[in-house]
Amino acid sequence: MKDRVIVLGDFNQRIPPKWQKREMWELLDHNVLKRFPAATQGLHGPDGKQTIDHICLSRDLQKQECGVLSNLRLNDGNVSDHFGVTCSVVSGDVGL
């Protein structure tokens, strides 16, 4: 059986690319995204900004739903300079 893989973290890159340097995008695309597509591609946070943190899945996994977690505190300031990303995932062979 092939290993299922989830790659996640702070990529510091918007997917699809917006303003990043072409060389950086090409490295990310070639080394990660061609093998593990970003389930969080195009996801926007509570502030309307596109995420730079991502969850990428091997092709034998399917995303069900992705979302964001607010980084804003109730009183003042932010918990983090990034909002969180979430994704529900199932095996790609579900229902076969």
SENUDO-531862 format. One record per atom (N, C-alpha, C): residue number from 1; chain; x, y negated, z. Coordinates in steps of 0.02 Angstrom, whole numbers, plus 50000, padded with zeros to 5 digits. Example, Ala and Ser with C-alpha at 12.3 -4.5 7.8 and 13.67 -1.06 7.14 Angstrom:
+-----+---+-------+-------+-------+
:   k : c :  east : north :    up :
+-----+---+-------+-------+-------+
:   1 : A : 50660 : 50284 : 50390 :
:   1 : A : 50615 : 50225 : 50390 :
:   1 : A : 50660 : 50165 : 50390 :
:   2 : A : 50642 : 50112 : 50354 :
:   2 : A : 50684 : 50053 : 50357 :
:   2 : A : 50645 : 49998 : 50394 :
+-----+---+-------+-------+-------+
END
This chain:
+-----+---+-------+-------+-------+
:   k : c :  east : north :    up :
+-----+---+-------+-------+-------+
:   1 : A : 50042 : 50059 : 50000 :
:   1 : A : 50000 : 50000 : 50000 :
:   1 : A : 50044 : 49937 : 50000 :
:   2 : A : 50025 : 49890 : 49961 :
:   2 : A : 50061 : 49827 : 49956 :
:   2 : A : 50047 : 49785 : 50019 :
:   3 : A : 50098 : 49749 : 50043 :
:   3 : A : 50088 : 49706 : 50101 :
:   3 : A : 50046 : 49645 : 50084 :
:   4 : A : 50000 : 49629 : 50127 :
:   4 : A : 49961 : 49567 : 50121 :
:   4 : A : 50002 : 49512 : 50155 :
:   5 : A : 50003 : 49453 : 50125 :
:   5 : A : 50045 : 49399 : 50150 :
:   5 : A : 50005 : 49335 : 50156 :
:   6 : A : 50016 : 49300 : 50213 :
:   6 : A : 49989 : 49233 : 50223 :
:   6 : A : 50048 : 49188 : 50239 :
:   7 : A : 50057 : 49136 : 50199 :
:   7 : A : 50110 : 49087 : 50210 :
:   7 : A : 50076 : 49022 : 50231 :
:   8 : A : 50095 : 48996 : 50289 :
:   8 : A : 50063 : 48935 : 50312 :
:   8 : A : 50113 : 48889 : 50345 :
:   9 : A : 50098 : 48825 : 50343 :
:   9 : A : 50142 : 48778 : 50376 :
:   9 : A : 50138 : 48708 : 50347 :
:  10 : A : 50184 : 48668 : 50370 :
:  10 : A : 50190 : 48597 : 50350 :
:  10 : A : 50233 : 48595 : 50287 :
:  11 : A : 50200 : 48591 : 50229 :
:  11 : A : 50236 : 48589 : 50166 :
:  11 : A : 50259 : 48519 : 50148 :
:  12 : A : 50228 : 48468 : 50180 :
:  12 : A : 50241 : 48398 : 50163 :
:  12 : A : 50231 : 48384 : 50088 :
:  13 : A : 50184 : 48420 : 50058 :
:  13 : A : 50168 : 48413 : 49987 :
:  13 : A : 50093 : 48418 : 49977 :
:  14 : A : 50067 : 48375 : 49935 :
:  14 : A : 49997 : 48380 : 49916 :
:  14 : A : 49991 : 48431 : 49859 :
:  15 : A : 49938 : 48471 : 49863 :
:  15 : A : 49925 : 48520 : 49810 :
:  15 : A : 49853 : 48510 : 49788 :
:  16 : A : 49840 : 48489 : 49727 :
:  16 : A : 49888 : 48476 : 49673 :
:  16 : A : 49930 : 48414 : 49688 :
:  17 : A : 49986 : 48407 : 49653 :
:  17 : A : 50032 : 48352 : 49667 :
:  17 : A : 50001 : 48284 : 49652 :
:  18 : A : 50023 : 48235 : 49691 :
:  18 : A : 49998 : 48167 : 49681 :
:  18 : A : 50057 : 48120 : 49669 :
:  19 : A : 50099 : 48110 : 49720 :
:  19 : A : 50155 : 48063 : 49712 :
:  19 : A : 50223 : 48095 : 49723 :
:  20 : A : 50225 : 48159 : 49737 :
:  20 : A : 50289 : 48189 : 49754 :
:  20 : A : 50336 : 48192 : 49694 :
:  21 : A : 50399 : 48199 : 49710 :
:  21 : A : 50450 : 48204 : 49657 :
:  21 : A : 50439 : 48268 : 49618 :
:  22 : A : 50448 : 48262 : 49553 :
:  22 : A : 50437 : 48319 : 49508 :
:  22 : A : 50480 : 48380 : 49527 :
:  23 : A : 50543 : 48367 : 49546 :
:  23 : A : 50587 : 48423 : 49563 :
:  23 : A : 50561 : 48462 : 49623 :
:  24 : A : 50536 : 48425 : 49673 :
:  24 : A : 50509 : 48458 : 49733 :
:  24 : A : 50448 : 48499 : 49716 :
:  25 : A : 50404 : 48471 : 49675 :
:  25 : A : 50344 : 48507 : 49655 :
:  25 : A : 50362 : 48571 : 49617 :
:  26 : A : 50409 : 48566 : 49571 :
:  26 : A : 50429 : 48624 : 49532 :
:  26 : A : 50459 : 48679 : 49575 :
:  27 : A : 50498 : 48661 : 49626 :
:  27 : A : 50526 : 48710 : 49672 :
:  27 : A : 50471 : 48745 : 49712 :
:  28 : A : 50424 : 48706 : 49738 :
:  28 : A : 50369 : 48734 : 49776 :
:  28 : A : 50326 : 48780 : 49732 :
:  29 : A : 50310 : 48756 : 49674 :
:  29 : A : 50269 : 48795 : 49628 :
:  29 : A : 50303 : 48861 : 49609 :
:  30 : A : 50366 : 48857 : 49590 :
:  30 : A : 50403 : 48916 : 49568 :
:  30 : A : 50415 : 48966 : 49624 :
:  31 : A : 50434 : 48942 : 49684 :
:  31 : A : 50454 : 48987 : 49738 :
:  31 : A : 50397 : 49011 : 49783 :
:  32 : A : 50341 : 48974 : 49785 :
:  32 : A : 50287 : 48993 : 49830 :
:  32 : A : 50221 : 49001 : 49792 :
:  33 : A : 50197 : 48949 : 49760 :
:  33 : A : 50129 : 48947 : 49734 :
:  33 : A : 50115 : 48996 : 49678 :
:  34 : A : 50164 : 49013 : 49638 :
:  34 : A : 50153 : 49062 : 49585 :
:  34 : A : 50138 : 49131 : 49614 :
:  35 : A : 50166 : 49146 : 49673 :
:  35 : A : 50154 : 49211 : 49705 :
:  35 : A : 50098 : 49208 : 49756 :
:  36 : A : 50091 : 49150 : 49790 :
:  36 : A : 50042 : 49143 : 49844 :
:  36 : A : 50003 : 49078 : 49834 :
:  37 : A : 49948 : 49080 : 49797 :
:  37 : A : 49909 : 49020 : 49784 :
:  37 : A : 49885 : 48987 : 49849 :
:  38 : A : 49881 : 48921 : 49848 :
:  38 : A : 49861 : 48884 : 49907 :
:  38 : A : 49785 : 48884 : 49915 :
:  39 : A : 49761 : 48916 : 49967 :
:  39 : A : 49689 : 48917 : 49982 :
:  39 : A : 49665 : 48847 : 50001 :
:  40 : A : 49709 : 48806 : 50027 :
:  40 : A : 49692 : 48739 : 50051 :
:  40 : A : 49703 : 48685 : 49998 :
:  41 : A : 49714 : 48705 : 49937 :
:  41 : A : 49726 : 48657 : 49882 :
:  41 : A : 49668 : 48607 : 49879 :
:  42 : A : 49685 : 48543 : 49877 :
:  42 : A : 49636 : 48490 : 49869 :
:  42 : A : 49595 : 48474 : 49931 :
:  43 : A : 49610 : 48505 : 49987 :
:  43 : A : 49573 : 48494 : 50049 :
:  43 : A : 49589 : 48424 : 50077 :
:  44 : A : 49538 : 48390 : 50101 :
:  44 : A : 49546 : 48322 : 50129 :
:  44 : A : 49527 : 48322 : 50203 :
:  45 : A : 49563 : 48283 : 50242 :
:  45 : A : 49551 : 48278 : 50313 :
:  45 : A : 49497 : 48228 : 50331 :
:  46 : A : 49484 : 48219 : 50396 :
:  46 : A : 49433 : 48174 : 50419 :
:  46 : A : 49446 : 48101 : 50399 :
:  47 : A : 49508 : 48085 : 50385 :
:  47 : A : 49526 : 48016 : 50365 :
:  47 : A : 49524 : 48008 : 50288 :
:  48 : A : 49505 : 48061 : 50252 :
:  48 : A : 49500 : 48058 : 50180 :
:  48 : A : 49565 : 48073 : 50144 :
:  49 : A : 49619 : 48083 : 50181 :
:  49 : A : 49683 : 48098 : 50150 :
:  49 : A : 49689 : 48172 : 50134 :
:  50 : A : 49723 : 48186 : 50078 :
:  50 : A : 49734 : 48255 : 50057 :
:  50 : A : 49785 : 48288 : 50104 :
:  51 : A : 49773 : 48351 : 50121 :
:  51 : A : 49817 : 48386 : 50168 :
:  51 : A : 49887 : 48397 : 50138 :
:  52 : A : 49937 : 48397 : 50183 :
:  52 : A : 50005 : 48415 : 50164 :
:  52 : A : 50026 : 48479 : 50201 :
:  53 : A : 49981 : 48505 : 50243 :
:  53 : A : 49989 : 48569 : 50276 :
:  53 : A : 49946 : 48619 : 50237 :
:  54 : A : 49972 : 48679 : 50228 :
:  54 : A : 49936 : 48726 : 50184 :
:  54 : A : 49936 : 48797 : 50210 :
:  55 : A : 49887 : 48835 : 50185 :
:  55 : A : 49881 : 48906 : 50195 :
:  55 : A : 49880 : 48938 : 50125 :
:  56 : A : 49929 : 48980 : 50112 :
:  56 : A : 49935 : 49014 : 50047 :
:  56 : A : 49925 : 49089 : 50058 :
:  57 : A : 49893 : 49121 : 50009 :
:  57 : A : 49874 : 49191 : 50016 :
:  57 : A : 49902 : 49233 : 49959 :
:  58 : A : 49922 : 49295 : 49976 :
:  58 : A : 49939 : 49341 : 49923 :
:  58 : A : 49875 : 49355 : 49883 :
:  59 : A : 49883 : 49377 : 49822 :
:  59 : A : 49825 : 49384 : 49776 :
:  59 : A : 49776 : 49439 : 49797 :
:  60 : A : 49795 : 49481 : 49844 :
:  60 : A : 49749 : 49532 : 49867 :
:  60 : A : 49705 : 49508 : 49925 :
:  61 : A : 49711 : 49445 : 49942 :
:  61 : A : 49669 : 49414 : 49993 :
:  61 : A : 49625 : 49360 : 49961 :
:  62 : A : 49566 : 49351 : 49988 :
:  62 : A : 49521 : 49300 : 49962 :
:  62 : A : 49500 : 49253 : 50019 :
:  63 : A : 49500 : 49188 : 50004 :
:  63 : A : 49476 : 49141 : 50054 :
:  63 : A : 49400 : 49143 : 50053 :
:  64 : A : 49372 : 49137 : 50112 :
:  64 : A : 49299 : 49132 : 50118 :
:  64 : A : 49279 : 49059 : 50126 :
:  65 : A : 49314 : 49026 : 50172 :
:  65 : A : 49299 : 48956 : 50186 :
:  65 : A : 49361 : 48924 : 50217 :
:  66 : A : 49376 : 48863 : 50196 :
:  66 : A : 49431 : 48826 : 50226 :
:  66 : A : 49403 : 48761 : 50255 :
:  67 : A : 49436 : 48736 : 50306 :
:  67 : A : 49413 : 48675 : 50337 :
:  67 : A : 49471 : 48638 : 50370 :
:  68 : A : 49454 : 48585 : 50406 :
:  68 : A : 49504 : 48546 : 50441 :
:  68 : A : 49485 : 48536 : 50514 :
:  69 : A : 49536 : 48525 : 50555 :
:  69 : A : 49527 : 48509 : 50625 :
:  69 : A : 49551 : 48438 : 50636 :
:  70 : A : 49511 : 48398 : 50668 :
:  70 : A : 49528 : 48328 : 50678 :
:  70 : A : 49590 : 48321 : 50722 :
:  71 : A : 49631 : 48272 : 50707 :
:  71 : A : 49690 : 48257 : 50747 :
:  71 : A : 49678 : 48195 : 50790 :
:  72 : A : 49616 : 48170 : 50792 :
:  72 : A : 49600 : 48109 : 50830 :
:  72 : A : 49580 : 48126 : 50901 :
:  73 : A : 49604 : 48086 : 50948 :
:  73 : A : 49582 : 48093 : 51018 :
:  73 : A : 49519 : 48052 : 51028 :
:  74 : A : 49480 : 48070 : 51078 :
:  74 : A : 49418 : 48034 : 51092 :
:  74 : A : 49432 : 47962 : 51113 :
:  75 : A : 49483 : 47952 : 51154 :
:  75 : A : 49497 : 47885 : 51180 :
:  75 : A : 49541 : 47843 : 51135 :
:  76 : A : 49601 : 47868 : 51124 :
:  76 : A : 49650 : 47826 : 51088 :
:  76 : A : 49704 : 47869 : 51057 :
:  77 : A : 49726 : 47851 : 50998 :
:  77 : A : 49782 : 47884 : 50967 :
:  77 : A : 49765 : 47950 : 50935 :
:  78 : A : 49818 : 47986 : 50916 :
:  78 : A : 49811 : 48050 : 50882 :
:  78 : A : 49844 : 48105 : 50923 :
:  79 : A : 49817 : 48165 : 50918 :
:  79 : A : 49848 : 48224 : 50948 :
:  79 : A : 49912 : 48240 : 50910 :
:  80 : A : 49910 : 48230 : 50844 :
:  80 : A : 49967 : 48245 : 50800 :
:  80 : A : 49964 : 48196 : 50742 :
:  81 : A : 50019 : 48192 : 50704 :
:  81 : A : 50017 : 48150 : 50644 :
:  81 : A : 49986 : 48189 : 50585 :
:  82 : A : 49969 : 48253 : 50595 :
:  82 : A : 49936 : 48294 : 50545 :
:  82 : A : 49870 : 48319 : 50572 :
:  83 : A : 49820 : 48325 : 50530 :
:  83 : A : 49760 : 48360 : 50550 :
:  83 : A : 49770 : 48434 : 50535 :
:  84 : A : 49735 : 48477 : 50571 :
:  84 : A : 49743 : 48549 : 50563 :
:  84 : A : 49704 : 48576 : 50503 :
:  85 : A : 49725 : 48633 : 50477 :
:  85 : A : 49689 : 48666 : 50424 :
:  85 : A : 49670 : 48737 : 50447 :
:  86 : A : 49612 : 48760 : 50426 :
:  86 : A : 49588 : 48827 : 50443 :
:  86 : A : 49565 : 48863 : 50381 :
:  87 : A : 49564 : 48929 : 50384 :
:  87 : A : 49541 : 48967 : 50326 :
:  87 : A : 49519 : 49036 : 50349 :
:  88 : A : 49458 : 49055 : 50330 :
:  88 : A : 49434 : 49123 : 50341 :
:  88 : A : 49454 : 49164 : 50280 :
:  89 : A : 49482 : 49224 : 50293 :
:  89 : A : 49511 : 49264 : 50240 :
:  89 : A : 49485 : 49335 : 50244 :
:  90 : A : 49472 : 49367 : 50188 :
:  90 : A : 49454 : 49438 : 50186 :
:  90 : A : 49498 : 49473 : 50135 :
:  91 : A : 49501 : 49538 : 50141 :
:  91 : A : 49537 : 49579 : 50094 :
:  91 : A : 49505 : 49573 : 50025 :
:  92 : A : 49547 : 49571 : 49974 :
:  92 : A : 49521 : 49564 : 49906 :
:  92 : A : 49484 : 49625 : 49881 :
:  93 : A : 49490 : 49681 : 49917 :
:  93 : A : 49455 : 49741 : 49895 :
:  93 : A : 49389 : 49752 : 49932 :
:  94 : A : 49364 : 49702 : 49967 :
:  94 : A : 49300 : 49707 : 50002 :
:  94 : A : 49245 : 49719 : 49951 :
:  95 : A : 49203 : 49767 : 49965 :
:  95 : A : 49146 : 49781 : 49922 :
:  95 : A : 49161 : 49827 : 49863 :
:  96 : A : 49222 : 49851 : 49858 :
:  96 : A : 49239 : 49896 : 49802 :
:  96 : A : 49226 : 49968 : 49821 :
+-----+---+-------+-------+-------+
END
